[in-house]
Amino acid sequence: MAFGLLASAAAVVAPLRPHPAAAAATTATMAVSATVLSTCLVVALPMVFGNYAPTAASDAQADLTVTCTPGTTYTLSLDKGLGSGATLAQRAMSFLTNSLTYSLYTTAARSVVWGDGTGGTATVTGTGTILPQLITVYGRIPASQNTAPGIYTDVVTVTLTY
């Protein structure tokens, strides 16, 4: 009988002990987003022709470095520069009141004048990749220019449109 009382007492005490609560869960979703912008950057190195002897044409080249977001299409154009009387086809470097004409091209053969796409000039197009791209500008000073000795300079603006 002692066992029966003990069992009865255990049955009375058992409901009074706290039971662990059943686990509950709920969920939610969180939106995550980012916008990848089309962006580009161009860096232009100087074109240095060096010494010019009027008996022969003088050639030079310079590199443009273009870095764009992958897949971004771009166009590179060059203006006529600051030289007095310059055009896209025939730019002009200046020294005092003197000029020395030259042209800029898209090809090593120096057959396609690089400009803004007007007046028979061309632009250069490309598509951005993960790596910087080198684009070469080819220059030529024609022979037989009779001009004074000096250091001739010009500034050409490179425009990167994307």
MITORDREN-921902 format. One line per 10 residues: their letters; for each residue y, x, z of N, C-alpha, C, O. Coordinates in Angstrom, 1 decimal, always signed. Atoms other than C-alpha are relative to their C-alpha. Example, Ala and Ser with C-alpha at 12.3 -4.5 7.8 and 13.67 -1.06 7.14 Angstrom:
2
as	-1.2 +0.9 +0.0 -4.5 +12.3 +7.8 +1.2 +0.9 +0.0 +1.2 +1.9 +0.7  -1.1 -0.9 +0.0 -1.1 +13.7 +7.1 +1.1 -0.8 +0.8 +2.2 -0.3 +0.9
//
This chain:
162
mafgllasaa	-1.2 +0.8 +0.0 +0.0 +0.0 +0.0 +1.3 +0.8 +0.0 +2.3 +0.4 -0.5  -1.1 -0.9 +0.0 +2.3 +2.9 +0.6 +0.4 +0.3 -1.5 +1.6 +0.5 -1.8  -0.2 -0.3 +1.4 +1.9 +3.6 -3.1 +0.8 -1.1 -0.7 +1.7 -0.9 -1.5  -0.6 +1.2 +0.6 +3.0 +0.1 -4.0 +1.5 -0.1 +0.4 +2.3 -0.5 -0.4  -1.4 +0.1 -0.4 +6.2 +0.3 -1.9 +0.8 +1.1 -0.7 +1.9 +1.0 -1.0  -0.7 -1.1 +0.7 +7.0 +3.7 -3.4 +0.3 -0.4 -1.4 +1.4 -0.1 -1.9  -0.2 +0.4 +1.4 +6.6 +2.3 -6.9 +1.1 -1.0 -0.1 +1.9 -1.0 -1.0  -1.0 +1.0 +0.0 +8.7 -0.7 -6.0 +1.4 +0.6 +0.2 +2.4 +0.2 -0.4  -1.3 -0.6 -0.3 +11.5 +1.5 -4.6 +0.4 +0.8 -1.3 +1.6 +0.8 -1.6  -0.4 -0.8 +1.2 +11.4 +3.7 -7.7 +0.5 -1.0 -1.1 +1.4 -0.6 -1.9
avvaplrphp	-0.4 +1.0 +1.0 +11.7 +0.6 -9.9 +1.4 -0.5 +0.3 +2.1 -0.8 -0.7  -1.3 +0.5 -0.4 +14.8 -0.5 -8.0 +1.0 +1.1 -0.2 +2.1 +0.8 -0.7  -0.9 -1.1 +0.1 +16.4 +3.0 -8.1 +0.2 +0.4 -1.5 +1.3 +0.8 -1.9  -0.1 -0.4 +1.4 +15.7 +3.7 -11.7 +1.1 -0.6 -0.8 +1.8 +0.1 -1.5  -1.1 +0.6 +0.8 +18.2 +1.2 -13.2 +1.3 +0.5 +0.5 +2.3 +0.4 -0.2  -1.3 -0.5 -0.5 +20.9 +2.7 -11.0 +0.4 +1.4 -0.4 +1.5 +1.8 -0.3  -0.3 -1.4 +0.5 +20.6 +6.2 -12.5 +0.7 -0.2 -1.3 +0.3 -1.0 -2.2  -0.7 +0.0 +1.3 +23.0 +6.8 -15.4 -1.0 +0.5 -1.1 -1.6 +1.5 -0.9  +0.8 -0.4 +1.1 +21.2 +7.0 -18.7 +1.0 +0.6 -1.0 +2.1 +0.2 -1.1  -0.9 -0.6 +1.0 +22.6 +9.2 -21.5 +0.4 -1.0 -1.0 -0.5 -1.8 -1.4
aaaaattatm	-0.5 +1.0 +1.1 +24.7 +7.2 -24.0 -0.6 +0.4 -1.3 -0.8 +1.5 -1.6  +0.5 -0.2 +1.3 +23.3 +6.8 -27.4 +1.1 +0.7 -0.8 +2.2 +0.3 -0.7  -0.9 -0.7 +0.8 +25.0 +9.2 -29.8 +0.6 -0.9 -1.1 -0.2 -1.7 -1.7  -0.6 +0.8 +1.0 +27.5 +7.6 -32.2 +0.8 +1.0 -0.9 +1.2 +2.0 -0.5  -0.8 -0.9 +0.9 +29.2 +9.1 -35.3 +0.7 -0.9 -1.0 +0.4 -2.1 -1.3  -0.8 +0.7 +1.0 +31.8 +8.0 -37.8 +0.5 +1.1 -1.0 +0.5 +2.3 -0.6  -0.4 -1.0 +1.0 +33.0 +9.8 -41.0 +1.3 -0.5 -0.7 +1.6 -1.7 -0.7  -1.2 +0.3 +0.8 +36.1 +10.0 -43.1 +0.0 +1.0 -1.1 -0.6 +2.1 -1.0  -0.2 -1.0 +1.1 +37.0 +11.8 -46.3 +1.4 +0.5 +0.0 +2.3 -0.1 +0.4  -1.3 -0.7 +0.1 +39.8 +14.3 -46.8 +0.2 +0.4 -1.4 -0.6 +1.2 -2.0
avsatvlstc	-0.3 -0.5 +1.4 +41.4 +14.8 -50.2 +0.5 +1.4 +0.1 +1.3 +1.7 +1.0  -0.5 -1.4 +0.1 +42.0 +18.4 -51.2 +0.5 +0.2 -1.4 -0.2 -0.2 -2.3  -0.5 -0.2 +1.3 +44.2 +19.4 -54.1 +0.8 +1.2 -0.1 +1.3 +1.7 +0.9  -0.9 -1.1 +0.3 +46.1 +22.2 -55.7 +0.5 -0.1 -1.4 -0.2 -0.7 -2.2  -0.5 +0.1 +1.3 +48.3 +22.5 -58.7 +0.2 +1.5 -0.5 +0.9 +2.3 +0.2  -0.1 -1.3 +0.6 +48.0 +25.6 -60.9 +1.1 -0.1 -1.0 +1.0 -0.9 -2.0  -1.1 +0.1 +0.9 +51.3 +26.1 -62.7 -0.1 +0.9 -1.1 -0.7 +2.0 -1.0  -0.1 -1.0 +1.1 +51.8 +27.6 -66.1 +1.2 +0.9 +0.3 +2.3 +0.4 +0.4  -1.1 -1.0 -0.2 +53.8 +30.7 -65.5 -0.2 +1.2 -0.8 -1.4 +1.6 -1.1  +0.1 -1.2 +0.8 +54.5 +33.8 -67.5 +1.1 +1.0 +0.4 +2.1 +0.6 +1.0
lvvalpmvfg	-0.9 -1.1 -0.3 +56.3 +37.1 -67.1 -0.1 +1.0 -1.2 -1.2 +1.3 -1.6  +0.0 -1.0 +1.0 +57.4 +39.6 -69.7 +0.8 +1.2 +0.5 +1.8 +1.1 +1.1  -0.6 -1.3 -0.3 +58.3 +43.3 -69.2 +0.1 +0.8 -1.3 -0.8 +0.9 -2.0  -0.3 -0.7 +1.2 +59.9 +45.3 -72.0 +0.3 +1.5 +0.3 +1.2 +1.8 +1.1  -0.2 -1.4 -0.1 +59.7 +49.1 -72.3 +1.1 +0.4 -1.1 +1.1 -0.3 -2.1  -1.0 -0.4 +1.1 +62.5 +50.9 -74.2 -0.6 +0.6 -1.2 -1.7 +1.2 -1.2  +0.4 -0.6 +1.3 +62.2 +51.8 -77.8 +0.9 +1.3 -0.2 +2.1 +1.1 -0.2  -0.7 -1.3 +0.2 +63.2 +55.5 -78.3 -0.3 +0.6 -1.3 -1.4 +1.0 -1.5  +0.3 -0.6 +1.4 +63.6 +56.7 -81.9 +0.1 +1.5 +0.1 -0.5 +2.1 -0.8  -0.2 -1.4 +0.0 +64.6 +60.2 -80.9 +1.0 +0.4 -1.0 +2.0 -0.3 -1.2
nyaptaasda	-1.0 -0.6 +0.9 +66.5 +62.4 -83.3 -0.2 -0.7 -1.4 -1.3 -0.8 -1.9  +0.0 +0.6 +1.4 +67.4 +60.8 -86.7 +0.6 +0.9 -1.0 +1.7 +1.4 -0.8  -0.5 -0.8 +1.1 +67.7 +62.8 -89.8 +0.1 -0.9 -1.2 -0.9 -1.5 -1.6  -0.2 +0.9 +1.1 +69.2 +60.8 -92.7 -0.9 +0.1 -1.2 -0.9 -0.7 -2.0  +0.9 -0.2 +1.2 +66.8 +62.3 -95.2 -1.3 -0.8 +0.0 -1.9 -0.9 -1.0  +1.2 +0.7 +0.0 +63.9 +60.2 -94.0 +0.1 -1.2 +1.1 +0.9 -1.1 +2.0  +0.0 +1.1 -0.9 +63.2 +56.9 -92.2 -0.6 +0.5 +1.3 -1.3 +1.5 +1.4  +0.5 -0.4 -1.3 +62.5 +57.2 -88.5 -0.7 -1.3 +0.6 -0.1 -2.3 +0.7  +0.8 +1.1 -0.5 +59.8 +55.0 -86.9 -0.2 +0.2 +1.5 -0.2 +1.4 +2.0  +0.2 +0.0 -1.4 +59.3 +54.1 -83.2 -0.7 -1.3 +0.3 -0.8 -2.2 -0.5
qadltvtctp	+0.6 +1.2 -0.5 +57.4 +51.6 -81.2 +0.2 -0.1 +1.5 +0.4 +0.9 +2.2  -0.2 +0.2 -1.5 +57.7 +50.0 -77.7 -1.0 -1.2 +0.3 -1.3 -2.0 -0.5  +1.0 +1.0 -0.4 +55.3 +47.8 -75.7 +0.7 -1.1 +0.8 +1.6 -0.8 +1.7  -0.4 +1.1 -0.9 +56.0 +44.4 -74.2 -1.3 -0.3 +0.8 -2.4 -0.4 +0.2  +1.1 +0.4 -0.9 +53.7 +43.4 -71.3 +0.2 -1.5 +0.3 +1.2 -1.8 +1.0  -0.1 +1.4 -0.3 +53.0 +39.7 -71.1 -1.1 -0.4 +1.0 -2.3 -0.1 +0.7  +1.0 +0.5 -0.9 +51.2 +38.2 -68.1 +0.3 -1.5 +0.2 +1.4 -1.9 +0.7  -0.1 +1.5 -0.2 +50.6 +34.4 -68.1 -1.2 -0.5 +0.7 -2.3 +0.1 +0.7  +1.1 +0.7 -0.5 +48.4 +32.0 -66.3 -1.0 -0.2 -1.1 -0.7 -0.5 -2.2  +1.0 +0.1 +1.0 +45.1 +31.9 -68.1 +0.1 -1.4 -0.7 +0.2 -2.4 -0.1
gttytlsldk	-0.1 +1.3 +0.8 +45.2 +29.3 -71.0 +1.4 -0.4 -0.3 +1.5 -1.3 -1.1  -1.4 +0.4 +0.3 +49.0 +29.2 -71.1 +0.3 +0.6 -1.4 +0.3 +1.8 -1.5  -0.4 -0.5 +1.3 +50.2 +29.5 -74.7 +1.5 +0.4 +0.1 +2.3 -0.2 +0.8  -1.4 -0.5 +0.0 +53.4 +31.5 -75.3 +0.5 +0.5 -1.4 -0.4 +0.7 -2.3  -0.6 -0.5 +1.2 +55.8 +32.6 -78.0 +1.0 +1.1 +0.4 +1.8 +0.8 +1.3  -1.0 -1.1 -0.3 +57.8 +35.9 -78.0 +0.9 +0.0 -1.2 +0.5 +0.1 -2.3  -1.0 -0.2 +1.0 +61.0 +36.1 -79.9 +1.0 +1.1 +0.4 +1.2 +1.4 +1.6  -1.0 -1.1 -0.2 +63.7 +38.8 -80.3 +1.3 -0.5 -0.6 +1.3 -1.0 -1.7  -1.3 +0.4 +0.6 +67.4 +38.2 -80.8 +0.5 +1.2 -0.8 -0.2 +2.2 -1.0  -0.5 -1.1 +0.9 +69.6 +40.3 -83.1 +0.6 +1.2 +0.7 +1.0 +2.1 +0.0
glgsgatlaq	-0.6 -1.1 -0.7 +70.9 +42.5 -80.4 +1.5 -0.1 +0.1 +2.1 -1.1 -0.3  -1.5 +0.0 -0.3 +74.5 +43.4 -79.4 +0.8 +0.7 -1.1 +2.0 +0.6 -1.0  -0.7 -0.8 +1.0 +75.4 +45.6 -82.4 +0.9 -0.8 -0.9 +0.6 -1.9 -1.3  -1.0 +0.7 +0.8 +78.5 +44.6 -84.4 -0.6 -0.2 -1.4 -1.1 +0.7 -2.0  +0.4 +0.4 +1.3 +77.5 +42.8 -87.6 -1.5 -0.1 -0.1 -2.1 -0.2 -1.3  +1.4 +0.1 +0.1 +73.8 +42.7 -86.7 -0.5 -1.3 -0.4 +0.1 -2.4 -0.2  +0.8 +1.2 +0.4 +71.3 +40.2 -88.1 -1.4 +0.2 +0.6 -1.7 +1.3 +1.0  +1.4 -0.2 -0.4 +67.7 +39.5 -87.2 -0.7 +1.0 -0.9 -1.6 +1.7 -0.5  +0.7 -0.8 +1.0 +66.7 +41.3 -90.4 +0.5 +1.5 +0.1 -0.3 +2.4 -0.1  -0.5 -1.4 +0.0 +69.0 +44.3 -89.9 +0.9 +0.1 +1.3 +2.1 -0.3 +1.3
ramsfltnsl	-0.7 -0.2 -1.3 +70.0 +45.1 -86.3 +0.9 +1.3 -0.1 +0.7 +2.1 -1.0  -0.9 -1.2 +0.0 +72.7 +47.7 -85.4 +0.1 +0.6 +1.3 +0.5 -0.1 +2.3  -0.3 -0.8 -1.2 +72.9 +50.4 -82.8 +1.4 +0.5 -0.2 +1.9 +0.7 -1.3  -1.4 -0.4 +0.0 +76.4 +51.5 -81.9 +0.3 +1.3 +0.7 -0.4 +1.6 +1.8  -0.6 -1.1 -0.7 +78.2 +54.7 -81.0 +1.5 +0.0 -0.3 +1.8 +0.2 -1.5  -1.4 +0.2 +0.2 +81.9 +54.3 -80.5 +0.2 -1.1 -1.1 -0.2 -2.2 -0.9  -0.3 +1.0 +1.0 +83.0 +52.5 -83.7 -1.1 +0.1 -1.2 -1.0 -0.6 -2.2  +1.1 -0.2 +1.0 +79.9 +53.7 -85.7 -1.2 -0.8 +0.2 -1.5 -1.2 +1.3  +1.3 +0.8 -0.1 +76.7 +51.8 -86.5 -1.1 +0.8 -0.7 -0.9 +1.6 -1.6  +1.2 -0.5 +0.5 +73.2 +52.8 -87.2 -1.0 -1.2 -0.1 -1.4 -1.7 +0.9
tyslyttaar	+0.9 +1.2 +0.2 +71.0 +50.0 -88.7 -1.5 +0.3 +0.2 -1.9 +1.4 +0.0  +1.4 -0.1 -0.2 +67.4 +49.4 -87.8 -0.6 -1.4 -0.1 +0.1 -2.4 -0.1  +0.7 +1.3 +0.0 +64.8 +46.7 -88.0 -1.2 +0.1 +1.0 -1.7 +1.1 +1.3  +1.2 +0.1 -0.9 +62.0 +45.5 -85.6 -1.0 -0.9 -0.7 -0.7 -1.9 -1.3  +1.1 +0.6 +0.8 +58.6 +44.3 -86.9 -1.1 -0.4 +1.0 -1.3 +0.1 +2.1  +1.2 +0.4 -0.7 +55.5 +42.5 -85.7 -1.2 +0.8 -0.3 -2.2 +0.7 +0.4  +1.2 -0.7 +0.4 +53.1 +44.8 -87.5 +0.3 +1.5 -0.2 +1.4 +1.9 -0.4  -0.2 -1.4 +0.1 +52.5 +48.5 -87.7 +0.4 +0.4 -1.5 +0.9 +1.4 -1.7  -0.3 -0.2 +1.4 +52.9 +48.2 -91.5 +1.5 -0.2 -0.2 +2.1 +0.1 -1.3  -1.4 +0.3 +0.0 +56.5 +47.2 -90.7 +0.4 -0.9 -1.2 +1.3 -0.6 -2.0
svvwgdgtgg	-0.2 +0.9 +1.1 +56.3 +44.3 -93.2 +0.5 -1.4 +0.4 +0.9 -2.1 -0.4  -0.4 +1.3 -0.5 +57.1 +41.3 -91.0 +1.1 +0.2 +1.1 +0.8 +0.7 +2.1  -1.1 -0.2 -0.9 +60.5 +41.2 -89.3 -0.1 -0.9 +1.2 -0.4 -2.1 +1.0  +0.1 +0.7 -1.2 +60.4 +40.1 -85.7 +1.3 -0.6 +0.4 +2.3 +0.2 +0.6  -1.3 +0.6 -0.4 +63.1 +37.6 -84.8 -0.3 -1.2 +0.8 -1.1 -1.2 +1.7  +0.2 +1.2 -0.7 +63.3 +34.0 -83.7 -0.7 -1.1 -0.8 -0.7 -2.3 -0.4  +0.6 +0.9 +0.9 +61.4 +32.4 -86.5 +0.8 -0.7 -1.0 +0.4 -1.5 -1.8  -0.9 +0.5 +1.0 +64.4 +31.6 -88.6 +0.3 +1.0 -1.0 +0.1 +2.2 -0.8  -0.5 -0.9 +1.0 +65.7 +33.1 -91.8 -1.1 +1.0 -0.5 -0.8 +2.1 -0.8  +1.0 -0.8 +0.5 +62.3 +34.5 -92.8 -0.6 +1.0 +1.0 -1.4 +1.8 +0.7
tatvtgtgti	+0.6 -0.9 -1.1 +61.6 +36.2 -89.4 -1.1 -0.7 +0.6 -1.3 -1.9 +0.5  +1.2 +0.5 -0.6 +58.5 +35.8 -87.4 +0.1 +0.1 +1.5 +0.9 +0.9 +2.0  +0.1 -0.1 -1.4 +57.7 +35.3 -83.7 -1.5 +0.4 +0.2 -2.3 +0.4 -0.7  +1.4 -0.3 -0.4 +54.5 +36.4 -81.9 -0.5 -1.0 +1.0 +0.2 -1.2 +2.0  +0.5 +1.0 -1.0 +52.3 +33.9 -80.1 -1.3 +0.6 +0.6 -1.9 +1.5 +0.1  +1.3 -0.4 -0.7 +49.4 +34.3 -77.7 -0.3 -1.0 +1.0 +0.3 -2.0 +1.2  +0.5 +0.9 -1.1 +47.5 +32.7 -74.9 -0.3 +0.9 +1.2 -1.0 +2.0 +1.1  +0.2 -0.8 -1.3 +47.4 +34.0 -71.3 -1.4 +0.2 +0.3 -2.2 -0.7 +0.1  +1.3 -0.3 -0.6 +44.4 +35.6 -69.8 +0.2 +0.4 +1.4 +1.3 +0.4 +1.9  -0.2 -0.5 -1.4 +43.7 +36.9 -66.4 +0.6 +1.4 +0.1 +1.1 +1.8 +1.1
lpqlitvygr	-0.6 -1.4 +0.0 +44.9 +40.4 -67.5 +1.3 +0.0 -0.8 +1.5 -0.8 -1.7  -1.2 -0.2 +0.8 +48.3 +41.5 -68.7 -0.4 +0.4 -1.5 -1.3 +1.1 -1.7  +0.2 -0.3 +1.4 +48.5 +41.7 -72.5 +1.2 +0.9 -0.5 +2.3 +0.6 -0.3  -1.0 -0.9 +0.6 +50.3 +44.5 -74.4 +0.2 -0.4 -1.4 -0.7 -0.6 -2.2  -0.4 +0.4 +1.3 +52.2 +43.5 -77.5 +1.0 +1.1 -0.5 +1.9 +1.4 +0.2  -0.8 -1.1 +0.5 +53.7 +46.3 -79.6 +1.1 -0.5 -0.9 +0.9 -1.4 -1.8  -1.1 +0.2 +0.9 +57.1 +46.1 -81.2 +0.2 +1.2 -0.8 +0.3 +2.3 -0.3  -0.2 -1.2 +0.9 +57.5 +48.4 -84.3 +1.4 +0.0 -0.5 +1.9 -1.0 -1.0  -1.4 -0.2 +0.4 +60.9 +49.8 -85.2 +0.1 +1.0 -1.1 -0.7 +1.9 -1.3  -0.3 -1.0 +1.0 +62.3 +51.6 -88.2 +1.5 +0.1 -0.3 +2.2 -0.9 -0.4
ipasqntapg	-1.3 -0.3 +0.5 +65.6 +53.2 -89.0 -0.1 +0.4 -1.4 -0.7 +1.5 -1.7  +0.1 -0.4 +1.4 +66.0 +53.3 -92.8 +0.6 +1.4 -0.2 +1.6 +1.8 +0.5  -0.5 -1.3 +0.5 +66.7 +56.7 -94.5 +1.4 -0.3 -0.6 +1.8 -1.4 -0.9  -1.3 -0.1 +0.8 +70.1 +57.6 -96.1 +1.1 -0.7 +0.7 +2.0 -1.3 +0.0  -1.2 +0.5 -0.7 +72.5 +56.3 -93.4 +0.9 +1.1 +0.3 +0.6 +2.1 +1.0  -1.1 -1.0 -0.2 +75.7 +58.3 -93.4 +0.8 -0.4 +1.2 +1.8 -1.2 +1.0  -0.8 +0.4 -1.2 +77.0 +58.0 -89.9 +0.2 +1.2 +0.9 -0.4 +2.2 +0.8  -0.4 -1.1 -0.8 +78.6 +60.2 -87.3 -1.0 +0.4 +1.1 -1.8 -0.5 +1.5  +0.9 -0.4 -1.1 +76.6 +62.3 -84.8 +0.3 -0.7 +1.3 +1.5 -0.9 +1.6  -0.3 +0.6 -1.3 +76.2 +60.7 -81.4 -1.3 -0.7 +0.5 -2.3 -0.7 -0.2
iytdvvtvtl	+1.1 +0.7 -0.5 +73.9 +58.7 -79.2 +0.2 -1.5 -0.2 +1.1 -2.1 +0.4  -0.1 +1.4 +0.4 +73.4 +55.2 -80.6 -0.9 -0.9 +0.8 -2.0 -0.5 +1.1  +0.7 +0.9 -0.8 +72.3 +52.3 -78.5 +0.2 -1.5 -0.4 +1.1 -1.8 -1.0  -0.1 +1.4 +0.1 +71.6 +48.6 -78.6 -0.8 -0.7 +1.1 -1.6 +0.0 +1.7  +0.8 +0.8 -1.0 +70.2 +45.9 -76.3 -0.5 -1.3 -0.7 +0.3 -2.1 -1.2  +0.6 +1.2 +0.6 +67.8 +43.3 -77.7 -0.7 -0.8 +1.1 -1.3 -0.3 +2.0  +0.6 +0.9 -1.0 +66.8 +40.3 -75.7 -1.3 -0.6 -0.4 -1.4 -1.1 -1.5  +1.4 +0.5 +0.2 +63.1 +39.4 -75.5 -0.1 -1.4 +0.7 +0.2 -1.4 +1.9  +0.2 +1.3 -0.7 +62.5 +35.7 -74.9 -1.4 -0.4 -0.1 -2.1 -0.4 -1.2  +1.3 +0.5 -0.1 +59.2 +34.4 -73.7 +0.0 -1.5 +0.3 +0.5 -1.9 +1.4
ty	+0.0 +1.5 -0.1 +58.7 +30.7 -74.2 -1.4 -0.4 +0.2 -2.3 +0.0 -0.5  +1.4 +0.5 -0.3 +55.7 +28.9 -72.7 +0.1 -1.4 +0.5 -1.0 -2.0 +0.8
//
